[in-house]
């Protein structure tokens, strides 16, 4: 039973490493490539969630005396998943702010670009 869980753990580790790498690249991509990367990351995040669900089911099948260790690992993986989703949102927002500033010709000094009354 735990060998299935360990296989899922390995898959989750590889997938989250790929997601982390792609999230870091999102803000620096041109708009057309960014759309593709965002779609790809969204798909991989869904795959990671599915893996977590499978892992959770495996933990439920483990005898109660051994379940504690696996439950702790699951908690850690779920926290990692939450962090990835937060990082992904931040990455998308950072890119959006950068593009908006370029389009508006704003250099980040918003007080200087405001019209005085």
C-alpha distances in whole Angstrom, upper triangle without the diagonal:
4,5,6,7,9,10,11,13,15,16,17,19,21,22,23,25,27,27,29,31,32,33,35,37,38,41,43,42,45,45,44,41,40,40,37,35,35,34,31,30,30,28,25,25,24,21,20,20,18,15,16,15,12,11,12,11,7,9,10,8,7,10,13,14,11,11,15,14,11,14,17,15,15,19,20,19,20,23,23,23,26,28,28,29,32,33,33,35,37,38,39,41,43,43,45,47,48,49,51,53,54,55,57,58,57,57,55,58,58,61,63,63,64,67,69,71
4,5,5,6,9,10,10,12,14,15,16,18,20,21,22,24,25,26,29,30,31,33,35,36,39,40,40,43,43,43,40,38,38,36,34,33,33,30,28,29,27,24,24,23,21,19,19,18,15,14,15,12,10,12,11,8,8,11,9,8,10,13,13,10,10,13,11,9,12,14,12,13,16,17,16,18,21,21,21,24,26,25,27,30,30,31,33,35,35,37,39,40,41,43,45,46,47,49,51,52,53,55,56,55,54,53,56,56,59,61,60,61,65,67,69
4,5,5,6,9,10,11,12,14,15,17,18,20,21,23,24,26,27,29,30,32,34,35,38,39,39,42,42,41,38,37,37,35,33,33,32,29,28,28,26,23,23,23,20,18,19,18,14,15,16,13,11,14,13,10,11,14,12,11,14,17,17,13,14,16,14,12,15,17,14,15,19,19,17,20,22,21,22,25,26,26,28,30,31,31,34,35,35,37,39,40,41,43,45,46,47,49,51,51,53,55,56,55,54,53,56,56,59,61,61,62,65,68,70
4,5,5,6,9,10,11,12,14,16,17,18,20,21,22,24,26,27,28,31,32,33,36,38,37,40,40,39,36,35,35,32,30,30,29,26,25,25,23,20,21,20,17,16,16,14,11,12,13,9,8,11,11,7,10,13,11,11,14,17,18,15,14,17,15,12,15,17,14,14,18,18,16,18,21,20,20,23,25,24,25,28,29,29,31,33,33,34,37,38,39,41,43,44,45,47,49,49,50,53,54,53,53,51,54,54,57,60,59,60,63,66,68
4,5,5,6,9,10,10,12,14,15,16,18,20,21,22,24,26,26,28,30,31,34,36,36,39,39,38,35,34,33,31,29,29,28,25,24,24,22,19,19,18,16,14,14,13,10,10,11,8,6,9,9,6,8,11,10,10,13,15,16,13,12,14,12,9,11,13,11,10,14,14,12,15,18,17,17,20,22,21,23,26,26,26,29,31,31,32,35,36,37,38,41,41,43,45,46,47,49,51,52,51,50,48,52,52,55,57,56,57,61,63,65
4,5,5,6,9,10,10,13,14,15,17,19,20,21,23,24,25,27,29,30,33,35,35,38,38,37,34,33,33,31,29,29,28,25,24,24,23,19,19,20,17,15,16,15,11,12,14,11,9,12,13,10,11,14,14,13,16,18,18,14,14,15,12,10,13,14,11,12,15,14,13,16,18,17,17,21,22,21,23,26,26,26,29,31,30,32,35,36,36,38,40,41,42,44,46,47,48,50,51,50,49,48,51,51,54,56,56,57,61,63,65
4,5,5,6,9,10,11,12,14,16,17,18,20,22,23,24,26,28,29,32,33,33,36,36,35,32,31,31,29,27,27,26,23,22,22,20,17,18,18,15,13,15,14,10,12,14,11,9,13,14,11,13,16,15,15,18,21,21,17,17,18,16,13,16,17,14,14,17,17,14,17,19,18,18,21,22,21,23,26,26,25,29,30,30,31,34,35,35,37,40,40,41,43,45,45,47,49,50,49,49,47,51,51,54,56,55,57,60,63,65
4,5,5,6,9,10,10,12,14,15,16,18,20,21,22,24,26,27,30,31,31,34,34,33,30,29,29,26,24,24,23,20,19,19,17,15,15,15,11,10,11,10,7,8,10,8,6,10,11,9,11,14,15,15,18,20,21,17,16,17,15,12,14,15,12,11,15,14,11,13,16,15,14,18,19,18,19,23,23,22,25,27,27,28,31,32,32,34,37,37,38,40,42,43,44,46,48,47,46,45,48,48,51,53,52,54,57,60,62
4,5,5,6,9,10,10,12,14,15,16,18,20,21,23,25,26,29,30,30,33,34,33,30,29,29,27,24,24,24,21,19,20,18,15,15,16,13,10,12,12,8,9,12,10,8,11,13,11,12,15,16,15,19,20,20,17,15,16,13,11,13,13,9,9,13,11,9,12,14,12,13,16,17,16,18,21,21,21,24,26,26,27,30,31,31,33,36,36,37,40,41,42,43,46,46,45,45,43,46,47,50,52,51,52,56,58,60
4,5,5,6,9,10,11,13,14,15,17,19,20,22,23,25,28,29,29,32,33,32,29,28,28,26,23,24,23,20,19,20,18,15,16,17,13,11,14,14,10,12,15,13,11,15,16,14,15,19,19,18,22,23,23,20,19,19,17,14,16,16,13,13,16,14,12,15,17,14,15,18,19,17,20,22,22,22,25,26,26,27,30,31,31,33,36,36,37,39,41,41,43,45,46,45,44,43,46,47,50,52,51,53,56,59,61
4,5,5,6,9,10,11,12,14,16,17,18,20,22,23,26,27,27,30,30,29,26,25,25,23,20,21,20,17,16,17,15,12,13,13,10,9,12,11,8,10,13,11,11,14,16,14,16,19,20,20,23,25,25,22,20,21,19,16,18,18,14,14,17,15,12,15,17,14,14,17,18,16,18,21,20,20,23,25,24,25,28,29,29,31,34,34,35,37,39,39,41,43,44,43,43,42,45,45,49,50,49,51,54,57,59
4,6,5,6,8,10,10,12,14,15,16,18,20,21,24,26,25,29,29,28,25,24,24,22,19,19,19,16,14,15,14,10,10,12,9,6,9,10,7,8,11,11,10,13,15,14,15,18,19,19,23,24,25,21,19,20,17,14,16,16,12,11,14,12,9,11,13,10,10,14,14,12,14,17,17,17,20,22,21,23,26,26,27,29,31,32,33,35,37,37,39,41,42,41,40,39,42,43,46,48,47,48,52,54,56
4,6,5,6,9,10,11,12,14,15,17,19,20,23,24,25,28,29,28,25,24,25,23,19,20,20,17,15,17,16,12,12,14,12,9,12,13,10,11,15,14,13,15,18,17,17,21,22,21,25,25,26,22,21,21,18,15,17,16,12,13,14,12,9,12,13,10,11,14,14,12,15,18,17,17,20,22,21,23,26,26,26,29,31,31,32,35,36,37,38,41,41,40,39,38,41,42,45,47,46,48,51,54,56
4,6,5,6,9,10,11,13,14,16,17,19,22,23,23,26,27,26,23,22,23,20,17,18,18,15,13,16,15,11,12,14,12,10,14,14,12,13,17,16,15,18,20,19,20,23,24,24,27,28,29,25,24,24,21,19,20,20,16,16,18,16,13,15,16,13,13,17,16,13,16,19,17,17,21,22,20,22,25,25,25,28,30,30,31,34,35,35,37,40,40,39,39,38,41,42,45,47,46,47,51,54,56
4,5,5,6,9,10,11,12,14,16,17,20,21,21,24,24,23,20,19,20,17,15,15,15,12,10,12,11,7,8,11,8,7,11,12,10,11,15,15,14,17,19,19,20,23,24,24,28,29,30,26,24,25,22,19,20,20,16,16,17,15,12,14,15,12,11,14,14,11,13,16,15,14,18,19,18,19,23,23,23,25,28,28,29,31,33,33,35,37,38,37,37,36,39,40,43,45,44,45,49,51,54
4,5,5,6,9,10,10,12,14,15,18,20,20,23,24,24,20,19,20,18,15,15,15,13,10,12,12,8,8,11,10,7,11,13,11,11,15,16,15,17,20,20,20,23,25,25,28,28,29,26,24,23,21,19,19,18,15,14,15,13,10,12,12,9,8,11,11,8,11,13,12,12,15,17,16,17,20,21,21,24,26,26,27,29,31,32,33,35,36,35,35,33,37,37,40,42,41,43,46,49,51
4,5,5,6,9,10,11,13,15,18,18,19,22,23,23,20,19,20,18,15,16,17,14,11,14,14,11,11,14,13,11,14,16,14,15,19,19,18,20,23,22,23,26,27,27,30,31,31,28,26,26,23,21,22,20,17,17,18,15,13,15,15,11,11,14,13,10,13,15,13,13,17,17,16,18,21,21,21,24,26,25,27,30,31,31,33,35,36,35,34,33,36,37,40,42,41,43,46,49,51
4,5,5,6,9,10,11,13,16,17,16,20,20,20,17,16,17,15,12,13,14,11,9,12,12,9,10,13,12,11,14,16,15,16,19,20,19,22,24,24,25,28,29,29,33,33,34,30,29,29,26,24,24,23,20,20,21,18,15,17,17,13,13,16,14,11,13,16,13,12,16,17,15,17,20,20,19,22,25,24,25,28,29,29,31,34,34,33,33,32,36,36,40,41,40,42,45,48,51
4,5,5,6,9,10,11,14,15,15,18,19,19,16,14,15,13,10,10,12,9,6,9,10,7,7,11,11,9,12,15,14,15,18,19,19,21,23,24,24,27,29,29,32,33,34,31,28,28,26,23,23,23,20,19,19,17,14,15,15,11,10,13,11,8,10,12,10,9,13,14,12,14,17,17,17,19,22,22,23,25,27,27,29,31,32,31,31,30,33,34,37,38,37,39,43,45,48
4,5,5,6,9,10,13,14,15,19,19,20,17,15,17,16,12,12,14,12,9,12,13,11,10,14,14,12,15,17,16,17,20,21,20,22,25,25,26,28,30,30,33,34,34,31,29,28,26,24,24,22,19,19,19,16,14,15,14,11,11,12,10,7,10,11,8,8,12,12,11,13,16,16,16,19,21,20,22,25,26,26,28,30,31,30,29,28,31,32,35,37,36,38,41,44,46
4,6,5,7,9,12,12,13,17,18,18,15,14,16,15,11,12,14,12,10,13,15,12,13,16,16,15,18,20,19,20,23,24,23,25,28,28,29,32,33,33,36,37,37,34,32,31,29,27,27,26,22,22,23,20,17,19,18,14,14,16,14,11,13,14,11,11,14,14,12,14,17,16,16,19,21,20,21,24,25,25,27,30,30,29,28,27,31,32,35,36,36,38,41,44,47
4,5,5,6,10,11,10,14,15,15,12,10,12,11,7,9,11,9,7,11,12,10,11,15,15,14,17,19,19,20,23,24,24,26,28,29,30,32,34,34,38,38,39,36,33,33,31,28,28,27,24,23,24,21,19,19,19,16,15,16,14,11,12,14,11,9,13,13,10,11,15,14,13,16,19,18,19,22,23,23,25,27,28,27,27,26,30,31,34,35,34,36,40,42,45
4,5,5,8,10,11,14,14,16,13,10,12,12,8,8,11,10,7,10,13,11,11,14,15,14,16,19,19,20,23,24,24,25,28,29,29,32,34,34,37,37,38,35,33,32,30,28,28,26,24,23,22,20,18,18,17,14,13,14,11,8,10,10,7,6,9,9,6,9,12,11,11,14,16,16,17,20,21,21,23,25,26,25,25,24,27,28,31,33,31,33,37,40,42
4,6,7,8,10,14,15,17,14,11,14,14,11,11,15,13,11,14,16,15,14,18,19,18,20,23,22,23,26,27,27,28,31,32,32,34,36,36,40,40,40,37,35,34,32,30,30,28,25,25,24,22,20,20,19,16,15,16,13,11,12,12,9,8,11,10,7,10,13,11,11,14,16,15,17,19,20,20,23,25,25,24,23,22,26,27,30,31,30,32,36,39,42
4,6,6,7,10,12,13,10,9,12,12,9,10,13,12,11,14,16,15,16,19,20,19,22,24,24,25,28,29,29,30,33,34,34,37,39,39,42,42,43,40,38,37,35,33,32,31,28,28,27,25,23,23,22,19,18,19,16,14,15,15,12,10,13,12,9,10,13,12,10,14,15,14,15,18,19,19,21,23,23,23,22,22,26,27,30,31,30,32,36,39,42
4,6,6,9,9,11,9,6,9,10,7,7,11,11,9,12,15,14,15,18,19,19,21,23,24,24,27,29,29,30,33,34,34,37,39,39,43,43,44,41,38,37,35,33,33,32,29,28,27,25,23,23,22,19,18,18,16,13,13,14,11,9,10,10,6,7,10,9,7,10,13,12,12,16,17,17,18,21,22,21,21,21,24,25,29,29,28,30,33,36,39
4,6,8,9,12,10,8,11,13,10,10,14,14,13,15,18,18,18,21,22,22,23,26,27,27,30,32,32,33,36,37,37,39,42,42,45,45,46,43,40,39,37,35,35,33,31,30,29,27,25,25,23,21,20,20,17,15,15,14,11,10,11,9,6,7,8,6,5,8,10,8,10,13,13,13,16,18,18,18,17,17,21,21,25,26,24,27,30,33,36
4,7,9,12,10,8,12,13,11,12,16,16,15,17,20,20,20,23,24,24,26,29,29,30,32,34,34,35,38,39,39,42,44,44,47,47,48,45,43,42,40,38,37,36,33,33,32,30,28,28,26,23,23,23,20,18,18,18,15,13,15,13,10,10,12,10,7,11,12,10,10,14,14,13,16,18,18,18,17,18,22,23,26,27,25,28,31,34,37
4,6,8,6,5,9,10,9,10,13,14,14,16,18,18,19,22,23,23,25,28,28,29,32,33,34,35,38,38,39,42,44,44,48,48,49,46,43,43,41,38,38,37,34,33,33,31,28,28,27,24,23,24,22,19,19,19,16,14,15,15,11,11,13,12,9,11,14,11,11,15,16,14,16,19,19,20,20,20,24,25,28,29,27,30,33,36,39
4,6,5,6,9,10,10,12,14,15,16,18,20,21,22,24,25,26,28,30,31,32,34,36,36,38,40,41,42,44,46,47,51,51,52,49,46,46,44,42,41,40,37,36,36,34,32,31,30,28,26,26,25,22,21,22,19,17,17,17,14,12,14,13,10,11,14,11,10,13,15,13,14,17,18,19,19,20,24,24,28,28,26,29,31,35,38
4,6,5,6,9,10,10,12,14,15,16,18,20,21,23,24,25,27,29,30,31,33,35,36,37,39,40,41,43,45,46,50,50,52,49,46,46,44,41,41,40,37,36,36,34,31,31,30,28,26,26,24,21,20,21,19,16,16,16,13,11,13,13,9,10,13,11,9,12,14,13,13,16,17,19,20,21,24,24,28,28,26,28,30,34,36
4,5,5,7,9,10,11,13,15,16,17,19,20,22,23,25,26,28,29,31,32,34,35,37,38,40,41,43,45,46,50,50,52,48,46,46,44,41,41,40,38,36,36,35,32,31,31,28,26,27,26,22,22,22,21,17,18,19,16,14,16,16,13,13,16,15,13,16,18,16,16,20,21,22,23,24,28,28,32,32,29,31,34,37,40
4,5,5,6,9,10,11,12,14,15,16,18,20,21,22,24,26,27,28,30,32,33,34,36,37,39,41,42,43,47,48,49,46,43,43,41,39,38,38,35,33,34,32,29,29,29,26,24,25,24,20,20,21,19,16,17,18,14,13,16,16,12,14,17,16,14,17,19,18,18,22,23,24,24,25,29,29,33,33,31,33,36,39,42
4,5,5,6,8,10,10,12,14,15,16,18,20,21,22,24,25,27,28,30,31,32,35,36,37,39,41,42,45,45,47,44,41,41,39,37,36,35,33,31,31,29,27,26,26,23,21,22,20,17,17,17,15,12,13,14,11,9,12,12,9,11,14,13,12,15,17,16,17,20,21,22,22,22,26,26,30,31,29,31,34,37,39
4,6,5,6,9,10,11,12,14,15,17,19,20,21,23,24,26,27,29,30,32,33,35,36,38,40,41,45,45,47,44,41,41,39,37,36,36,33,31,31,30,27,26,26,24,21,22,21,18,17,18,17,13,14,15,13,10,13,14,11,12,15,15,13,16,19,18,18,21,23,24,25,25,28,28,32,32,30,32,34,38,40
4,6,5,6,9,10,11,12,14,16,17,18,20,21,23,24,26,27,29,30,32,33,35,37,38,39,43,44,45,42,40,40,38,35,35,35,32,30,31,29,26,26,26,24,21,22,22,18,17,19,18,14,15,17,14,13,16,17,14,15,19,18,17,20,22,21,21,25,26,27,28,28,31,31,35,36,34,35,38,42,44
4,5,5,6,8,10,10,12,14,15,16,18,20,21,22,24,26,27,28,30,31,33,35,36,37,41,41,43,40,37,37,35,33,32,32,29,27,28,26,23,23,23,20,18,19,18,15,14,16,14,11,13,15,12,11,14,15,12,14,18,17,16,19,22,21,22,25,26,26,27,26,30,30,34,35,33,35,38,41,44
4,5,5,6,9,10,10,12,14,15,16,18,20,21,23,24,25,27,29,30,31,33,35,36,40,40,42,39,36,36,34,32,31,31,28,26,26,25,22,21,21,19,16,17,16,13,12,14,12,9,10,12,10,8,12,13,11,12,16,16,16,18,20,20,21,24,25,25,26,25,29,29,32,34,32,33,36,39,42
4,6,5,6,9,10,11,13,14,15,17,19,20,21,23,24,26,27,29,30,32,34,35,39,39,41,38,36,36,34,31,31,31,28,26,27,26,22,21,22,20,17,18,18,15,13,16,15,11,13,15,13,12,15,17,15,16,19,20,19,21,24,23,24,26,28,28,29,29,32,32,36,37,35,36,39,42,44
4,5,5,6,9,10,11,12,14,15,17,18,20,21,23,24,26,27,29,31,32,33,37,38,39,36,34,34,32,29,29,29,26,24,25,24,21,20,21,19,16,18,18,14,13,16,15,12,14,16,14,13,17,18,16,18,21,21,21,23,26,25,26,29,30,30,31,30,34,34,38,39,37,38,42,45,47
4,5,5,6,9,10,10,12,14,15,16,18,20,21,22,24,25,27,29,30,31,35,35,37,34,31,31,30,27,26,26,23,22,22,21,17,17,18,15,13,14,14,10,10,13,11,8,11,13,11,11,15,16,15,17,20,20,20,22,25,25,26,28,30,29,30,29,32,32,36,37,36,37,40,43,46
4,5,5,6,9,10,11,13,14,15,17,19,20,21,23,25,26,27,29,31,34,35,37,34,31,31,30,27,26,26,24,21,22,21,18,16,17,16,12,13,14,11,9,12,12,9,11,14,13,12,15,17,16,17,20,21,21,23,25,26,26,29,31,30,31,30,33,33,36,38,36,37,40,43,45
4,5,5,6,9,10,11,13,14,15,17,19,20,21,23,25,26,28,29,33,34,36,33,30,31,29,26,26,26,23,21,22,21,18,17,19,17,14,15,16,13,12,15,15,12,14,17,16,15,19,20,19,20,24,24,24,26,29,29,29,32,34,33,34,33,37,36,40,41,40,41,44,47,49
4,5,5,6,9,10,10,12,14,15,16,18,20,21,22,24,26,27,31,32,33,30,28,28,26,23,23,23,21,18,20,19,15,15,17,14,11,14,14,11,11,14,14,12,14,17,16,16,19,20,20,21,24,25,25,27,30,30,31,33,35,34,34,33,37,37,40,42,40,42,45,48,50
4,5,5,6,9,10,11,12,14,15,16,19,20,21,23,25,26,29,30,32,29,26,26,25,22,21,21,19,16,17,16,13,12,13,11,8,10,11,8,8,11,12,10,12,15,14,14,17,19,19,20,23,24,25,26,29,29,30,33,34,33,34,32,36,35,39,40,39,40,43,46,48
4,5,5,6,9,10,11,13,14,15,17,19,20,21,23,25,28,29,31,28,25,26,25,22,21,22,19,17,18,18,14,13,15,14,10,12,14,12,10,14,15,13,14,18,17,17,20,22,22,23,26,27,27,29,31,32,32,35,37,36,36,35,38,38,41,43,41,42,45,48,50
4,5,5,6,9,10,11,12,14,15,17,18,20,22,23,27,28,30,27,24,25,24,20,20,21,18,16,18,17,14,13,16,14,11,14,16,13,13,17,17,15,17,20,20,20,23,24,24,25,28,29,29,31,34,34,35,37,39,38,39,37,41,41,44,46,44,45,48,51,53
4,5,5,6,9,10,10,12,14,15,16,19,20,21,25,25,27,24,21,22,21,17,17,18,15,13,14,14,10,10,12,10,8,11,13,10,11,14,15,14,16,19,18,19,22,24,24,25,28,29,29,31,33,34,35,37,39,38,38,36,40,40,43,45,44,45,48,51,53
4,5,5,6,9,10,10,13,14,15,17,19,20,24,24,26,23,20,21,20,17,16,17,15,12,13,13,10,9,12,11,8,10,13,11,11,14,16,14,16,19,19,20,22,24,25,26,28,30,30,32,34,35,36,38,40,39,39,37,40,40,43,45,44,45,48,50,52
4,5,5,6,9,10,11,13,14,16,17,19,23,23,26,23,20,21,21,17,17,18,16,13,15,16,12,12,15,14,11,14,16,15,14,18,19,18,20,23,23,23,25,28,28,29,31,33,33,35,37,38,39,41,43,42,42,40,44,43,46,49,47,48,51,54,55
4,5,5,6,8,10,11,12,14,16,17,21,22,23,20,18,19,18,14,15,16,13,11,14,14,10,11,14,13,11,14,16,15,15,19,19,19,21,24,23,24,27,28,29,30,33,34,34,36,38,39,40,42,44,43,43,41,45,44,47,50,48,49,53,55,57
4,5,5,6,9,10,10,12,14,15,19,19,21,19,16,16,16,12,12,13,11,8,10,11,8,7,11,11,9,12,14,14,14,17,18,18,20,23,23,24,26,28,29,30,32,34,35,36,38,39,40,42,44,42,43,41,44,43,46,49,48,48,52,54,56
4,5,5,6,9,10,11,13,15,18,19,21,19,16,17,17,13,13,15,13,10,12,14,11,10,14,14,12,14,17,16,16,19,21,21,22,25,26,26,28,30,31,32,34,36,36,38,40,41,42,44,46,45,45,43,46,45,48,51,50,50,53,56,57
4,5,5,6,9,10,11,13,17,18,20,18,15,17,17,13,13,16,14,11,14,15,12,13,16,16,14,17,20,19,19,22,24,23,25,28,28,28,31,33,33,34,37,38,39,40,43,44,45,47,48,47,47,46,49,48,51,54,53,53,56,59,61
4,5,5,6,9,10,11,15,16,17,15,12,14,13,9,10,12,10,8,11,12,10,11,14,14,13,16,18,18,19,22,23,23,25,27,28,29,31,33,33,35,37,38,39,41,43,44,45,47,49,47,47,45,48,48,51,53,53,53,57,59,61
4,5,5,6,9,10,13,14,16,14,11,12,13,9,8,11,10,7,10,12,10,10,14,15,14,16,19,19,19,22,23,24,25,28,28,29,31,33,34,35,37,39,40,41,43,45,46,47,49,48,48,46,49,48,51,53,53,53,56,59,60
4,5,5,7,9,12,13,16,14,12,14,15,11,11,14,13,11,14,16,14,14,18,18,17,19,22,22,22,25,27,26,28,31,31,32,34,36,37,38,40,42,43,44,46,48,48,50,52,51,51,49,52,51,54,57,56,56,59,62,63
4,5,5,7,10,12,14,12,10,13,13,9,10,14,12,11,14,16,14,15,18,19,18,21,23,23,24,26,28,28,30,32,33,34,36,38,38,40,42,43,44,46,48,49,50,52,53,52,52,50,53,53,56,58,57,58,61,64,65
4,5,5,9,9,11,9,6,9,10,6,7,10,10,8,11,14,13,14,17,18,18,20,22,22,23,26,27,28,30,32,33,34,36,37,39,40,42,43,45,46,48,49,50,52,54,52,52,50,53,52,55,58,57,57,61,63,64
4,6,8,8,12,11,8,11,12,9,9,13,13,11,14,16,16,16,19,20,20,22,24,25,25,28,30,30,31,34,35,36,37,39,41,42,44,45,46,48,50,51,52,54,55,54,54,52,54,54,57,59,58,59,62,64,65
4,6,9,11,10,9,12,13,11,12,15,15,14,17,19,18,19,22,23,22,25,27,27,28,31,32,32,34,37,37,38,40,42,43,44,46,48,49,50,52,54,55,56,58,57,57,54,57,57,60,62,61,62,65,67,69
4,6,8,7,6,10,10,9,10,13,13,13,16,18,18,19,21,23,23,25,27,27,29,31,32,33,35,37,38,39,41,43,44,45,47,48,50,51,53,54,56,57,59,57,57,55,58,57,60,63,62,62,66,68,70
4,6,6,6,10,11,11,12,15,16,16,18,20,20,21,24,25,26,28,30,31,32,34,35,36,38,40,41,42,44,46,47,48,50,52,53,54,56,58,59,60,62,60,60,57,60,60,62,65,65,65,68,70,72
4,5,5,7,10,10,10,13,15,15,16,19,20,20,23,25,25,27,29,30,31,33,35,36,37,39,40,42,43,45,46,48,49,51,52,54,55,57,58,60,61,59,59,56,59,59,61,64,63,64,67,69,70
4,6,7,9,11,11,13,15,16,18,20,21,22,24,25,26,28,30,31,32,34,36,37,39,40,41,43,45,46,48,49,51,52,54,55,57,58,60,61,62,60,60,57,60,60,62,65,65,65,68,70,72
4,6,6,7,9,11,12,13,15,17,18,19,21,23,24,26,27,28,30,32,33,34,36,38,39,40,42,43,45,47,48,49,51,52,54,55,57,58,60,58,57,55,58,57,60,63,62,63,66,68,70
4,6,5,6,9,10,10,12,14,15,16,18,20,21,22,24,26,27,29,30,31,33,35,36,37,39,40,42,44,45,47,48,49,51,53,54,55,57,55,54,52,55,55,57,60,59,60,63,65,67
4,5,5,6,9,10,11,13,14,15,17,19,20,21,23,25,26,27,29,30,32,33,35,37,38,39,41,43,44,45,47,48,50,51,53,54,55,53,53,50,53,53,55,58,58,58,61,63,65
4,5,5,6,9,10,11,13,15,16,17,19,20,22,23,25,26,27,29,31,32,33,35,37,38,39,41,42,44,46,47,48,50,52,53,54,52,51,49,51,52,54,57,56,57,61,62,64
4,5,5,6,9,10,10,12,14,15,16,18,20,21,23,24,26,27,29,30,31,33,35,36,37,39,41,42,44,45,47,48,50,51,52,50,50,47,50,50,53,55,55,56,59,61,63
4,5,5,6,9,10,11,12,14,15,17,19,20,21,23,24,26,27,29,30,32,33,35,36,38,39,41,42,44,45,47,48,50,51,49,48,46,49,49,51,54,53,54,57,59,61
4,5,5,6,9,10,11,13,14,16,17,19,20,21,23,25,26,27,29,31,32,33,35,37,38,39,41,42,44,45,47,48,49,47,46,44,47,47,49,52,52,52,56,57,59
4,5,5,6,9,10,11,12,14,15,17,19,20,21,23,25,26,27,29,30,31,33,35,36,37,39,41,42,44,45,47,48,46,45,43,46,46,48,51,50,51,55,57,59
4,5,5,6,9,10,10,12,14,15,17,18,20,21,23,24,25,27,29,30,32,33,35,36,38,39,41,42,44,45,46,45,44,42,45,45,47,50,49,50,53,55,57
4,5,5,6,9,10,11,12,14,16,17,18,20,21,23,24,26,27,29,31,32,33,35,37,38,39,41,42,44,45,43,42,40,43,42,45,47,47,48,51,53,55
4,5,5,6,9,10,11,12,14,15,16,18,20,21,22,25,26,27,29,30,32,33,35,36,37,39,41,42,43,41,40,38,41,41,43,46,46,46,50,52,54
4,5,5,6,9,10,10,12,14,15,16,19,20,21,23,24,25,27,29,30,31,33,35,36,38,39,41,42,40,39,37,40,40,43,45,45,46,49,51,53
4,5,5,6,9,10,11,12,14,15,17,19,20,21,23,24,26,27,29,30,32,33,35,37,38,39,41,39,38,36,39,39,41,44,43,44,47,49,51
4,5,5,6,9,10,11,12,14,16,17,18,20,21,22,24,26,27,29,31,32,33,35,36,37,39,37,36,34,36,36,39,41,41,42,45,47,49
4,5,5,6,9,10,10,12,14,15,16,18,20,21,23,24,26,27,29,30,31,33,35,36,37,35,35,32,35,35,38,41,40,41,45,47,49
4,5,5,6,9,10,11,13,14,15,17,19,20,21,23,25,26,27,29,30,32,33,35,36,35,34,32,35,35,38,40,40,40,44,46,48
4,5,5,6,9,10,11,12,14,16,17,18,20,21,23,24,26,27,29,31,32,33,34,33,32,30,33,33,35,38,37,38,41,43,45
4,5,5,6,8,10,10,12,14,15,16,18,20,21,22,24,26,27,29,30,31,32,30,30,28,31,31,33,36,35,36,40,42,44
4,5,5,6,9,10,10,12,14,15,17,18,20,21,23,24,26,27,29,30,31,30,29,27,31,31,34,36,35,36,40,42,44
4,5,5,6,9,10,11,12,14,16,17,19,20,21,23,25,26,27,29,30,29,29,27,30,29,32,35,34,35,38,40,42
4,5,5,6,9,10,11,12,14,15,16,18,20,21,23,25,26,27,28,26,26,24,27,26,29,32,31,32,35,37,39
4,5,5,6,9,10,10,12,14,15,16,18,20,21,23,24,26,27,25,24,22,26,26,29,31,30,31,35,37,39
4,5,5,6,9,10,11,12,14,16,17,18,20,21,23,25,26,24,24,23,26,26,29,31,30,31,35,37,40
4,5,5,6,9,10,11,12,14,16,16,18,20,21,22,24,23,23,21,24,24,27,29,28,28,32,34,36
4,5,5,6,9,10,10,12,14,15,16,18,20,21,22,20,20,18,21,21,24,26,25,26,30,32,35
4,5,5,6,9,10,11,13,14,16,17,19,20,21,20,20,18,22,22,25,27,26,27,31,33,36
4,6,5,6,9,10,11,12,14,16,17,18,20,19,19,18,22,21,25,26,25,26,29,32,35
4,5,5,6,9,10,10,12,14,15,16,18,16,17,15,19,18,21,23,22,23,26,29,31
4,5,5,6,9,10,11,12,14,15,16,15,15,13,17,17,20,22,20,22,26,28,31
4,5,5,6,9,10,11,12,14,15,14,15,14,18,18,21,23,21,23,26,29,32
4,5,5,6,9,10,11,12,14,13,15,14,17,16,20,21,19,21,24,27,29
4,5,5,6,9,10,11,12,10,11,10,13,13,16,18,16,18,21,24,26
4,5,5,6,9,10,10,9,10,10,13,13,17,18,16,18,22,25,28
4,5,5,6,9,10,10,11,12,15,15,19,19,17,19,22,25,28
4,5,5,6,8,8,11,11,14,12,16,17,14,16,19,22,25
4,5,5,6,5,7,7,10,10,14,14,12,14,17,20,23
4,5,5,6,8,10,13,13,16,16,14,16,19,22,25
4,6,8,10,12,15,14,17,17,14,16,18,22,24
4,5,9,10,12,11,14,13,10,12,14,18,21
4,6,9,10,11,13,12,9,13,15,18,21
4,5,7,7,10,9,7,10,13,16,20
4,6,8,11,10,9,12,16,18,22
4,6,9,9,9,12,15,18,21
4,6,6,7,9,13,14,18
4,5,5,7,10,12,15
4,6,6,9,10,13
4,6,8,9,13
4,7,9,13
4,6,9
4,6
4
